[in-house]
Amino acid sequence: MRILIIEDDRETASYLTKALKEAGHVADHAGDGETGLNMAEGRDYDLLIVDRMLPKRDGLSVIADLRKSGTHTPALILSALGQVDDRVEGLKAGGDDYLTKPYAMSELLARAEVLGRRRATGEVETSYQVGDLELDRLSHEVRRAGKPIILQPREFRLLEYLMKHAGQVVTRTMLLENVWDYHFDPQTNVIDVHISRLRSKIEREFDGPLLHTVRGSGYIMRAGG
């Protein structure tokens, strides 16, 4: 496996890197949360090992931001905070496993192997297509009829979510919670504005609509009427 270690303690990171390499893995290291986030977004890893307390950006916010951006690489959280509430918080942030310090290296390696197998056997979609519209989650490229379409980050997340659920009605509540991370209705026209902009970019110069309004319910992505 190719593993990214996000750990600010150099001695710990060196120890982890050595153990992982001896177990046959490839290990990269980031010494702070900001660097770790950038590396995790820009490269293809099989597993992230993330210390919870990090400079510049804490480990939970790194994982949460990765999940929001569509990066679903399994994440093993390491932390000295081992209470039930701490573990629950880590898992809710998007962590896949939580290991309390101090830990046995044999246990860490075993958990890493389990998470790696889980990803290898799972079918994680990296691209979506509806009609002649294509979205690549890894490169963040969108094309229709082979022509590149430039989207802002929020527009990309909106289109990604709609295409992931192509053929299904997506409600405003679903969009607020999964694209804007709101768990309440802010009573604004933010969705309407972004839907309008997205429609303009993916439909105006092309044949046929793909994003349809379902009156009283929400929106649906599909080719044809």
Beta strands, then each sheet from edge to edge (+ up, - down):
strand 1: 2-6
strand 2: 26-30
strand 3: 47-51
strand 4: 75-79
strand 5: 97-100
strand 6: 127-130
strand 7: 133-136
strand 8: 141-144
strand 9: 147-149
strand 10: 170-171
strand 11: 211-214
strand 12: 218-221
sheet 1: 2+ 1+ 3+ 4+ 5+
sheet 2: 6+ 7- 8+ 9-
sheet 3: 10+ 12- 11+
end
